[in-house]
Amino acid sequence: MALQALATRLILEEKKMRLLRLEKKGLRGLAIAESFMQNSEKSILTGVVMRRDFVIDGFVFGSATVNGDDATENIIKMYDDLKRPDISYVLISGLILSLYNVVDIKKIYKELKIPVIGLTYNDSDGIEFSIKQHFPDSYKSKIKNYKKLDIRKQITLHTSSEIFVRKEGCTLNDVRHLLDGLTLQGSFPEPIRVAQLLAKSILQKGLSF
């Protein structure tokens, strides 16, 4: 009975996922990346709305507190600011932003009700030790937030590059096909690459949001 209940729950969760219609050239996603300096109080967050055929049709800007805990709420606000119900998914470059500002993709998915995918580009053994060193008097809440994240899954892209993903609201197979379609070279999907370039340029100009 327990196995049957688990199977039923998994089926219901799968039905709740909004399907990524990967065959649609006009499928739109919001890609978010950041840039900051070690002495920054705030990082620059930039969001690029890009279609699956690489047409850009929107930008949004925000910030996150370096060493803070506001990245999740600020990413949700960026999505809300766009007022774009045609956005079908969110890509985030890194889920540990702005020196240990942890992004809770479960919360973002719960709020937005569209697939959310976090990307990293290098393997690691985790950051708990680094968090304890960086926050010797207040590390427990950071580690608690970090442990909410699921284990990363490794994907080999059609470019032969490796990428590591965490996802909510979609299947790993959907993520693989989506990223293959968005990545022209290396391991950086094109909308993330553009968002990172934009964030870096804004930081260099000394602008803030």
Secondary structure, DSSP 4 states (H G I P E B T S, - for coil): -HHHHHHHHHHHHHHHSPP--TT-TT-EEEEEEEE--TT-SEEEEEEEEEETTS-EEEEEEEEEETTSS-HHHHHHHHHHHHT-TTEEEEEEE-SEETTTEE--HHHHHHHH-S-EEEEE-S--S-SHHHHHHH-TTTHHHHHHHHHTSPPPEEEE-TTS-EEEEEEESS-HHHHHHHHHHH-SSTT--HHHHHHHHHHHHHHHTT---
